[in-house]
């Protein structure tokens, strides 16, 4: 077999908008995935990645794992099966040259966990309606990627598993053709056919809010994330909806993934877990968001809102609860004594909201890996509540529908052991002509129903009206 020895081809630099133009040629392909840093100057927004045509794929739904392209005995434990899937791909890894060390992805797996994958970690009641058929987990094993490095203004097509020379040459020619194209690939225009409809009106929300407060005052929990789901019928292609949303959002953990039967559109500002290699150890970072204020076009009013958030005892207490929860979650797989809170209550401002963000760090313990860490930490504590299991039970009781992709995670885990992931808030899923979006927030003892209800709309203020044409 004639194998390729060349592992990369450099292309003219493409900024995030130009990467999206390039991805348009793949957007209709099943398993095509765009990891998109948005048009932001956020410190996390350093790279954009196009991944497509995986060598193999794994998914999990209805208590069963499913493989495509690989064969090995499945356990139907999604974390164990994903570990085996990753390790099988690792056998054919071809390391990149040292000059590419700073690129975020050197081949491996990429995809998502839905929130409902948490049902394999904890036993939860079966109450909420499951009416979206999106798999609870889906990952591809990607042999190549197009990566745009925004800090160094370099763009590359790279291969990570030894490919046939003819396949690699064909892929390069395809990218050269797309890069030279004077226009992107066009899809049917996106338009809503109905108004957005919530699965709970204001009266319903406030009744559920009271139930949460009753649980808090009874000592069941300290905090519960309560969300409402919006849905509408649409015509056209979900990719055009994503393009419209990126014009109005600057989210450093954005993503678009085509699963064939569903498309996921994520404009997330929140990191879940990152693993870096540091001093020959796997160094873990998580950055929960808790605390929100809307932005204001008036700079003086906007500054007043951010100052109010920074000084809010309620929001700081809410943030601290989640910091403690995540310190405990990470501590289960961390080296003893390595868990630290490096930043507490840091203000981060996005296009529609201000957020309070904290940073927790640790080193993975010997004998533990990323899959142990993910199983112990998923779903992220910032979007459940505290204590986590009881909060998830209350969410199942009070929210009429399962969350699906909402509050799950997009992630990649490369062959070097480097991982990054998001919390899929500000995230939508399209299926069979319907599109779904969620908005929620953490409720604590001194939360007020009116403000919490409005906060769910603040968080979707650059999503629901945009797709409704009210921009």
Secondary structure as a PSIPRED ss2 file (coil, helix, strand):
# PSIPRED VFORMAT (PSIPRED V4.0)

   1 X C   1.000  0.000  0.000
   2 X C   1.000  0.000  0.000
   3 X E   0.000  0.000  1.000
   4 X C   1.000  0.000  0.000
   5 X C   1.000  0.000  0.000
   6 X C   1.000  0.000  0.000
   7 X C   1.000  0.000  0.000
   8 X E   0.000  0.000  1.000
   9 X E   0.000  0.000  1.000
  10 X E   0.000  0.000  1.000
  11 X E   0.000  0.000  1.000
  12 X C   1.000  0.000  0.000
  13 X C   1.000  0.000  0.000
  14 X C   1.000  0.000  0.000
  15 X C   1.000  0.000  0.000
  16 X H   0.000  1.000  0.000
  17 X H   0.000  1.000  0.000
  18 X H   0.000  1.000  0.000
  19 X H   0.000  1.000  0.000
  20 X H   0.000  1.000  0.000
  21 X H   0.000  1.000  0.000
  22 X H   0.000  1.000  0.000
  23 X H   0.000  1.000  0.000
  24 X C   1.000  0.000  0.000
  25 X C   1.000  0.000  0.000
  26 X C   1.000  0.000  0.000
  27 X C   1.000  0.000  0.000
  28 X C   1.000  0.000  0.000
  29 X C   1.000  0.000  0.000
  30 X C   1.000  0.000  0.000
  31 X C   1.000  0.000  0.000
  32 X C   1.000  0.000  0.000
  33 X E   0.000  0.000  1.000
  34 X E   0.000  0.000  1.000
  35 X E   0.000  0.000  1.000
  36 X E   0.000  0.000  1.000
  37 X C   1.000  0.000  0.000
  38 X C   1.000  0.000  0.000
  39 X C   1.000  0.000  0.000
  40 X C   1.000  0.000  0.000
  41 X C   1.000  0.000  0.000
  42 X C   1.000  0.000  0.000
  43 X C   1.000  0.000  0.000
  44 X C   1.000  0.000  0.000
  45 X C   1.000  0.000  0.000
  46 X C   1.000  0.000  0.000
  47 X E   0.000  0.000  1.000
  48 X E   0.000  0.000  1.000
  49 X E   0.000  0.000  1.000
  50 X E   0.000  0.000  1.000
  51 X E   0.000  0.000  1.000
  52 X C   1.000  0.000  0.000
  53 X C   1.000  0.000  0.000
  54 X C   1.000  0.000  0.000
  55 X C   1.000  0.000  0.000
  56 X E   0.000  0.000  1.000
  57 X E   0.000  0.000  1.000
  58 X E   0.000  0.000  1.000
  59 X E   0.000  0.000  1.000
  60 X E   0.000  0.000  1.000
  61 X E   0.000  0.000  1.000
  62 X C   1.000  0.000  0.000
  63 X C   1.000  0.000  0.000
  64 X E   0.000  0.000  1.000
  65 X E   0.000  0.000  1.000
  66 X E   0.000  0.000  1.000
  67 X E   0.000  0.000  1.000
  68 X E   0.000  0.000  1.000
  69 X C   1.000  0.000  0.000
  70 X C   1.000  0.000  0.000
  71 X C   1.000  0.000  0.000
  72 X C   1.000  0.000  0.000
  73 X C   1.000  0.000  0.000
  74 X C   1.000  0.000  0.000
  75 X C   1.000  0.000  0.000
  76 X C   1.000  0.000  0.000
  77 X C   1.000  0.000  0.000
  78 X H   0.000  1.000  0.000
  79 X H   0.000  1.000  0.000
  80 X H   0.000  1.000  0.000
  81 X H   0.000  1.000  0.000
  82 X H   0.000  1.000  0.000
  83 X H   0.000  1.000  0.000
  84 X H   0.000  1.000  0.000
  85 X H   0.000  1.000  0.000
  86 X H   0.000  1.000  0.000
  87 X H   0.000  1.000  0.000
  88 X H   0.000  1.000  0.000
  89 X H   0.000  1.000  0.000
  90 X H   0.000  1.000  0.000
  91 X C   1.000  0.000  0.000
  92 X C   1.000  0.000  0.000
  93 X E   0.000  0.000  1.000
  94 X C   1.000  0.000  0.000
  95 X C   1.000  0.000  0.000
  96 X C   1.000  0.000  0.000
  97 X C   1.000  0.000  0.000
  98 X H   0.000  1.000  0.000
  99 X H   0.000  1.000  0.000
 100 X H   0.000  1.000  0.000
 101 X C   1.000  0.000  0.000
 102 X C   1.000  0.000  0.000
 103 X C   1.000  0.000  0.000
 104 X C   1.000  0.000  0.000
 105 X C   1.000  0.000  0.000
 106 X C   1.000  0.000  0.000
 107 X C   1.000  0.000  0.000
 108 X E   0.000  0.000  1.000
 109 X E   0.000  0.000  1.000
 110 X E   0.000  0.000  1.000
 111 X E   0.000  0.000  1.000
 112 X E   0.000  0.000  1.000
 113 X E   0.000  0.000  1.000
 114 X C   1.000  0.000  0.000
 115 X H   0.000  1.000  0.000
 116 X H   0.000  1.000  0.000
 117 X H   0.000  1.000  0.000
 118 X H   0.000  1.000  0.000
 119 X H   0.000  1.000  0.000
 120 X H   0.000  1.000  0.000
 121 X C   1.000  0.000  0.000
 122 X C   1.000  0.000  0.000
 123 X C   1.000  0.000  0.000
 124 X C   1.000  0.000  0.000
 125 X C   1.000  0.000  0.000
 126 X C   1.000  0.000  0.000
 127 X C   1.000  0.000  0.000
 128 X C   1.000  0.000  0.000
 129 X E   0.000  0.000  1.000
 130 X C   1.000  0.000  0.000
 131 X C   1.000  0.000  0.000
 132 X C   1.000  0.000  0.000
 133 X C   1.000  0.000  0.000
 134 X C   1.000  0.000  0.000
 135 X C   1.000  0.000  0.000
 136 X C   1.000  0.000  0.000
 137 X E   0.000  0.000  1.000
 138 X E   0.000  0.000  1.000
 139 X E   0.000  0.000  1.000
 140 X E   0.000  0.000  1.000
 141 X E   0.000  0.000  1.000
 142 X E   0.000  0.000  1.000
 143 X C   1.000  0.000  0.000
 144 X E   0.000  0.000  1.000
 145 X E   0.000  0.000  1.000
 146 X E   0.000  0.000  1.000
 147 X E   0.000  0.000  1.000
 148 X E   0.000  0.000  1.000
 149 X E   0.000  0.000  1.000
 150 X C   1.000  0.000  0.000
 151 X C   1.000  0.000  0.000
 152 X C   1.000  0.000  0.000
 153 X C   1.000  0.000  0.000
 154 X E   0.000  0.000  1.000
 155 X E   0.000  0.000  1.000
 156 X E   0.000  0.000  1.000
 157 X E   0.000  0.000  1.000
 158 X E   0.000  0.000  1.000
 159 X E   0.000  0.000  1.000
 160 X C   1.000  0.000  0.000
 161 X E   0.000  0.000  1.000
 162 X C   1.000  0.000  0.000
 163 X C   1.000  0.000  0.000
 164 X E   0.000  0.000  1.000
 165 X H   0.000  1.000  0.000
 166 X H   0.000  1.000  0.000
 167 X H   0.000  1.000  0.000
 168 X H   0.000  1.000  0.000
 169 X H   0.000  1.000  0.000
 170 X H   0.000  1.000  0.000
 171 X H   0.000  1.000  0.000
 172 X H   0.000  1.000  0.000
 173 X H   0.000  1.000  0.000
 174 X H   0.000  1.000  0.000
 175 X H   0.000  1.000  0.000
 176 X H   0.000  1.000  0.000
 177 X H   0.000  1.000  0.000
 178 X H   0.000  1.000  0.000
 179 X H   0.000  1.000  0.000
 180 X H   0.000  1.000  0.000
 181 X C   1.000  0.000  0.000
 182 X C   1.000  0.000  0.000
 183 X C   1.000  0.000  0.000
 184 X C   1.000  0.000  0.000
 185 X C   1.000  0.000  0.000
 186 X C   1.000  0.000  0.000
 187 X C   1.000  0.000  0.000
 188 X C   1.000  0.000  0.000
 189 X C   1.000  0.000  0.000
 190 X C   1.000  0.000  0.000
 191 X E   0.000  0.000  1.000
 192 X E   0.000  0.000  1.000
 193 X C   1.000  0.000  0.000
 194 X C   1.000  0.000  0.000
 195 X C   1.000  0.000  0.000
 196 X C   1.000  0.000  0.000
 197 X E   0.000  0.000  1.000
 198 X E   0.000  0.000  1.000
 199 X C   1.000  0.000  0.000
 200 X C   1.000  0.000  0.000
 201 X C   1.000  0.000  0.000
 202 X H   0.000  1.000  0.000
 203 X H   0.000  1.000  0.000
 204 X H   0.000  1.000  0.000
 205 X H   0.000  1.000  0.000
 206 X H   0.000  1.000  0.000
 207 X H   0.000  1.000  0.000
 208 X H   0.000  1.000  0.000
 209 X H   0.000  1.000  0.000
 210 X H   0.000  1.000  0.000
 211 X H   0.000  1.000  0.000
 212 X H   0.000  1.000  0.000
 213 X H   0.000  1.000  0.000
 214 X H   0.000  1.000  0.000
 215 X H   0.000  1.000  0.000
 216 X H   0.000  1.000  0.000
 217 X H   0.000  1.000  0.000
 218 X C   1.000  0.000  0.000
 219 X C   1.000  0.000  0.000
 220 X C   1.000  0.000  0.000
 221 X C   1.000  0.000  0.000
 222 X C   1.000  0.000  0.000
 223 X E   0.000  0.000  1.000
 224 X E   0.000  0.000  1.000
 225 X E   0.000  0.000  1.000
 226 X E   0.000  0.000  1.000
 227 X E   0.000  0.000  1.000
 228 X E   0.000  0.000  1.000
 229 X E   0.000  0.000  1.000
 230 X E   0.000  0.000  1.000
 231 X E   0.000  0.000  1.000
 232 X E   0.000  0.000  1.000
 233 X E   0.000  0.000  1.000
 234 X E   0.000  0.000  1.000
 235 X E   0.000  0.000  1.000
 236 X C   1.000  0.000  0.000
 237 X C   1.000  0.000  0.000
 238 X H   0.000  1.000  0.000
 239 X H   0.000  1.000  0.000
 240 X H   0.000  1.000  0.000
 241 X H   0.000  1.000  0.000
 242 X H   0.000  1.000  0.000
 243 X H   0.000  1.000  0.000
 244 X H   0.000  1.000  0.000
 245 X H   0.000  1.000  0.000
 246 X H   0.000  1.000  0.000
 247 X C   1.000  0.000  0.000
 248 X C   1.000  0.000  0.000
 249 X C   1.000  0.000  0.000
 250 X C   1.000  0.000  0.000
 251 X C   1.000  0.000  0.000
 252 X C   1.000  0.000  0.000
 253 X E   0.000  0.000  1.000
 254 X E   0.000  0.000  1.000
 255 X E   0.000  0.000  1.000
 256 X E   0.000  0.000  1.000
 257 X E   0.000  0.000  1.000
 258 X E   0.000  0.000  1.000
 259 X C   1.000  0.000  0.000
 260 X C   1.000  0.000  0.000
 261 X C   1.000  0.000  0.000
 262 X E   0.000  0.000  1.000
 263 X E   0.000  0.000  1.000
 264 X E   0.000  0.000  1.000
 265 X E   0.000  0.000  1.000
 266 X E   0.000  0.000  1.000
 267 X E   0.000  0.000  1.000
 268 X E   0.000  0.000  1.000
 269 X C   1.000  0.000  0.000
 270 X C   1.000  0.000  0.000
 271 X E   0.000  0.000  1.000
 272 X E   0.000  0.000  1.000
 273 X E   0.000  0.000  1.000
 274 X E   0.000  0.000  1.000
 275 X E   0.000  0.000  1.000
 276 X E   0.000  0.000  1.000
 277 X E   0.000  0.000  1.000
 278 X E   0.000  0.000  1.000
 279 X C   1.000  0.000  0.000
 280 X C   1.000  0.000  0.000
 281 X E   0.000  0.000  1.000
 282 X E   0.000  0.000  1.000
 283 X E   0.000  0.000  1.000
 284 X E   0.000  0.000  1.000
 285 X E   0.000  0.000  1.000
 286 X E   0.000  0.000  1.000
 287 X C   1.000  0.000  0.000
 288 X C   1.000  0.000  0.000
 289 X E   0.000  0.000  1.000
 290 X E   0.000  0.000  1.000
 291 X E   0.000  0.000  1.000
 292 X E   0.000  0.000  1.000
 293 X E   0.000  0.000  1.000
 294 X E   0.000  0.000  1.000
 295 X C   1.000  0.000  0.000
 296 X C   1.000  0.000  0.000
 297 X C   1.000  0.000  0.000
 298 X C   1.000  0.000  0.000
 299 X H   0.000  1.000  0.000
 300 X H   0.000  1.000  0.000
 301 X H   0.000  1.000  0.000
 302 X H   0.000  1.000  0.000
 303 X H   0.000  1.000  0.000
 304 X H   0.000  1.000  0.000
 305 X H   0.000  1.000  0.000
 306 X H   0.000  1.000  0.000
 307 X H   0.000  1.000  0.000
 308 X H   0.000  1.000  0.000
 309 X H   0.000  1.000  0.000
 310 X H   0.000  1.000  0.000
 311 X H   0.000  1.000  0.000
 312 X C   1.000  0.000  0.000
 313 X H   0.000  1.000  0.000
 314 X H   0.000  1.000  0.000
 315 X H   0.000  1.000  0.000
 316 X H   0.000  1.000  0.000
 317 X H   0.000  1.000  0.000
 318 X H   0.000  1.000  0.000
 319 X H   0.000  1.000  0.000
 320 X H   0.000  1.000  0.000
 321 X H   0.000  1.000  0.000
 322 X H   0.000  1.000  0.000
 323 X H   0.000  1.000  0.000
 324 X H   0.000  1.000  0.000
 325 X H   0.000  1.000  0.000
 326 X H   0.000  1.000  0.000
 327 X H   0.000  1.000  0.000
 328 X H   0.000  1.000  0.000
 329 X H   0.000  1.000  0.000
 330 X H   0.000  1.000  0.000
 331 X H   0.000  1.000  0.000
 332 X C   1.000  0.000  0.000
 333 X C   1.000  0.000  0.000
 334 X E   0.000  0.000  1.000
 335 X C   1.000  0.000  0.000
 336 X C   1.000  0.000  0.000
 337 X C   1.000  0.000  0.000
 338 X C   1.000  0.000  0.000
 339 X C   1.000  0.000  0.000
 340 X E   0.000  0.000  1.000
 341 X E   0.000  0.000  1.000
 342 X E   0.000  0.000  1.000
 343 X E   0.000  0.000  1.000
 344 X E   0.000  0.000  1.000
 345 X E   0.000  0.000  1.000
 346 X E   0.000  0.000  1.000
 347 X E   0.000  0.000  1.000
 348 X E   0.000  0.000  1.000
 349 X E   0.000  0.000  1.000
 350 X C   1.000  0.000  0.000
 351 X C   1.000  0.000  0.000
 352 X C   1.000  0.000  0.000
 353 X E   0.000  0.000  1.000
 354 X E   0.000  0.000  1.000
 355 X E   0.000  0.000  1.000
 356 X E   0.000  0.000  1.000
 357 X E   0.000  0.000  1.000
 358 X E   0.000  0.000  1.000
 359 X E   0.000  0.000  1.000
 360 X E   0.000  0.000  1.000
 361 X E   0.000  0.000  1.000
 362 X E   0.000  0.000  1.000
 363 X E   0.000  0.000  1.000
 364 X E   0.000  0.000  1.000
 365 X C   1.000  0.000  0.000
 366 X C   1.000  0.000  0.000
 367 X C   1.000  0.000  0.000
 368 X C   1.000  0.000  0.000
 369 X C   1.000  0.000  0.000
 370 X H   0.000  1.000  0.000
 371 X H   0.000  1.000  0.000
 372 X H   0.000  1.000  0.000
 373 X H   0.000  1.000  0.000
 374 X H   0.000  1.000  0.000
 375 X H   0.000  1.000  0.000
 376 X H   0.000  1.000  0.000
 377 X H   0.000  1.000  0.000
 378 X C   1.000  0.000  0.000
 379 X C   1.000  0.000  0.000
 380 X C   1.000  0.000  0.000
 381 X H   0.000  1.000  0.000
 382 X H   0.000  1.000  0.000
 383 X H   0.000  1.000  0.000
 384 X C   1.000  0.000  0.000
 385 X E   0.000  0.000  1.000
 386 X E   0.000  0.000  1.000
 387 X C   1.000  0.000  0.000
 388 X H   0.000  1.000  0.000
 389 X H   0.000  1.000  0.000
 390 X H   0.000  1.000  0.000
 391 X H   0.000  1.000  0.000
 392 X H   0.000  1.000  0.000
 393 X H   0.000  1.000  0.000
 394 X H   0.000  1.000  0.000
 395 X H   0.000  1.000  0.000
 396 X H   0.000  1.000  0.000
 397 X H   0.000  1.000  0.000
 398 X H   0.000  1.000  0.000
 399 X C   1.000  0.000  0.000
 400 X C   1.000  0.000  0.000
 401 X E   0.000  0.000  1.000
 402 X C   1.000  0.000  0.000
 403 X C   1.000  0.000  0.000
 404 X C   1.000  0.000  0.000
 405 X C   1.000  0.000  0.000
 406 X C   1.000  0.000  0.000
 407 X C   1.000  0.000  0.000
 408 X C   1.000  0.000  0.000
 409 X E   0.000  0.000  1.000
 410 X E   0.000  0.000  1.000
 411 X E   0.000  0.000  1.000
 412 X E   0.000  0.000  1.000
 413 X E   0.000  0.000  1.000
 414 X E   0.000  0.000  1.000
 415 X C   1.000  0.000  0.000
 416 X C   1.000  0.000  0.000
 417 X C   1.000  0.000  0.000
 418 X C   1.000  0.000  0.000
 419 X E   0.000  0.000  1.000
 420 X E   0.000  0.000  1.000
 421 X E   0.000  0.000  1.000
 422 X E   0.000  0.000  1.000
 423 X C   1.000  0.000  0.000
 424 X C   1.000  0.000  0.000
 425 X C   1.000  0.000  0.000
 426 X C   1.000  0.000  0.000
 427 X E   0.000  0.000  1.000
 428 X E   0.000  0.000  1.000
 429 X E   0.000  0.000  1.000
 430 X E   0.000  0.000  1.000
 431 X E   0.000  0.000  1.000
 432 X C   1.000  0.000  0.000
 433 X C   1.000  0.000  0.000
 434 X E   0.000  0.000  1.000
 435 X E   0.000  0.000  1.000
 436 X E   0.000  0.000  1.000
 437 X E   0.000  0.000  1.000
 438 X E   0.000  0.000  1.000
 439 X E   0.000  0.000  1.000
 440 X E   0.000  0.000  1.000
 441 X E   0.000  0.000  1.000
 442 X E   0.000  0.000  1.000
 443 X E   0.000  0.000  1.000
 444 X C   1.000  0.000  0.000
 445 X C   1.000  0.000  0.000
 446 X C   1.000  0.000  0.000
 447 X C   1.000  0.000  0.000
 448 X C   1.000  0.000  0.000
 449 X H   0.000  1.000  0.000
 450 X H   0.000  1.000  0.000
 451 X H   0.000  1.000  0.000
 452 X H   0.000  1.000  0.000
 453 X H   0.000  1.000  0.000
 454 X H   0.000  1.000  0.000
 455 X H   0.000  1.000  0.000
 456 X H   0.000  1.000  0.000
 457 X H   0.000  1.000  0.000
 458 X H   0.000  1.000  0.000
 459 X C   1.000  0.000  0.000
 460 X C   1.000  0.000  0.000
 461 X C   1.000  0.000  0.000
 462 X C   1.000  0.000  0.000
 463 X C   1.000  0.000  0.000
 464 X H   0.000  1.000  0.000
 465 X H   0.000  1.000  0.000
 466 X H   0.000  1.000  0.000
 467 X H   0.000  1.000  0.000
 468 X C   1.000  0.000  0.000
 469 X C   1.000  0.000  0.000
 470 X C   1.000  0.000  0.000
 471 X C   1.000  0.000  0.000
